[in-house]
C-alpha cells in the first residue's frame, strides 16, 4: 500500500512539474515580399528562417510588422530586441549588432524599357530623378552620393507606380521585390519596366540585435549558432526551395 502511495505521489509530481518555457524574443520587420510578408506562406522565407533558427536555441519569436523606419527606430531605442532583414552598413553598428549573413538578392535600378539610360559610374545619373525608400540601406556609394536627385517614399510599391507613370526616371530596389510587387498588384504598364543589369550589388541579409536589449550578445550568438545548424543540416536549403528561391 505504501509503495503504491509513493508511485502515485511520484506520478503526480511528474504530471504537475512546471514545463520550462521558451525565452521570448521580440523583433520588428516589414512587409517586403517575396522575402517576408504577412500574407505569404509562413510569412515568407526570411520569417521562417528567423523562427526556425531561434527555435533551435530555445527562443519563441514575436514579430511585429511595421513601416521600415519605425521597425529600425524601435530596435535602435531598445523597445524591441532587434529587427530584420537589413543590409550591412557600418553606421548601424553604433546601435545594433549584425548576425551572420543569409541569402538576399540583386540590388539595382529599375527603369522604363523605352528610356535610353545607361551608366558607367553613378555620376552619369546626375540628370535623372531616382526613387528611393525612406531609411532603406542601399549601397554605400549610392547612399553617400548627395550629387544625385533622390525622391524618398515609404515603400517600393509607391516607387514602382511613380516609375510607370514617368514621375521618376529610375528607382533603386531589390530585383525580386520589384518584379513580385508588379505582378501581385497587376500594375498597368508593368510590361514596360525592366531591371537594369548588371546589378549594383548582390546583397546578403542580416538580423540586427539592438545594443540596448538585455543579453544582446547571448541572443546574437544563439541566432548565429542556429543559422549554422540549419545551413549544415540542409534545412536552410529546403526552406529556400519551399519558397521558390531555389529550384527543386
Buried (B, 14 or more C-beta within 10 A) or exposed (E): EEEEEEEEEEEEEEEEEEEEEEBEBBBBBBBBBBBBBEEBEBBBBBBBBBBBBBEBBEBEBEBBBBBBBBBBBBBBEBBBBBBBBBBBBEEBEEBBBBBBBBBBBBBBBBBBEEEEBEEEEBEEBEEBBBBBBEBBBBBBEBBEBEEBEBEEBEBBBBBBBBBBEEEBBBBBBBBBBBBBBBEEEEBEBBEEBBBBEEBBBEBBBBBBBBBBBEEBEEBBBBBBEBBEBBBEEEBBEEBBBBBEBBEE
